[in-house]
């Protein structure tokens, strides 16, 4: 088990996807995302394995939750800077999203 203090170390923020394209070099099907987290954090990149549920056209403009304080991870030739959150559901990975539009950079807490 983790403690509440452990959980509070995870910095989860809301951002808006501003660009999405297929990550053609990833071993598992994935999209390259550019996400705007507002003035404090800026624009970050993520590789997300969400191709079973989402088309590129579904993603631009969508707000998502992501962990912004993990170290960058190389995915093929792409550096993923944040971890977009989703559920492992029967239909594939489903993004965790706010149910109303909020400010980019808002923190889950």
C-alpha positions, -999 to 999 in steps of 0.1 A, spaced: 0 0 0 10 36 -5 4 64 18 -16 96 11 18 115 11 31 91 -16 0 98 -37 4 136 -32 39 133 -48 23 125 -81 16 157 -100 -15 151 -122 -26 180 -143 -52 188 -170 -40 197 -205 -55 202 -239 -42 181 -269 -31 205 -295 -15 181 -320 -18 143 -326 -3 120 -352 6 83 -355 38 72 -338 49 50 -367 81 38 -351 65 26 -318 65 -12 -313 29 -11 -301 4 12 -320 5 46 -304 -1 83 -311 24 112 -306 5 139 -287 14 175 -279 -5 187 -249 -8 223 -236 -7 224 -198 -9 262 -195 17 288 -186 33 272 -156 42 238 -173 39 246 -210 35 222 -239 47 186 -233 48 155 -255 34 121 -249 33 87 -266 -1 72 -259 -14 37 -268 -50 48 -274 -53 38 -311 -80 12 -305 -105 37 -292 -95 71 -307 -88 84 -342 -64 114 -346 -94 135 -355 -110 127 -320 -80 140 -301 -72 176 -310 -90 199 -286 -97 171 -260 -87 178 -224 -69 149 -206 -53 142 -173 -16 134 -173 12 128 -148 37 156 -154 64 148 -130 77 114 -142 111 114 -159 110 115 -197 109 81 -214 121 72 -249 95 55 -271 113 45 -303 127 78 -316 103 99 -296 108 113 -260 75 111 -240 75 137 -213 42 130 -196 20 100 -189 -15 105 -202 -40 86 -179 -65 61 -192 -84 30 -181 -77 -4 -195 -112 -12 -207 -127 -39 -228 -126 -17 -259 -90 -5 -253 -74 23 -233 -100 50 -226 -87 85 -216 -95 100 -182 -110 134 -190 -127 162 -170 -164 162 -176 -164 200 -181 -138 223 -197 -113 235 -171 -81 256 -172 -50 240 -186 -27 232 -158 -54 226 -132 -41 201 -107 -59 169 -96 -60 169 -58 
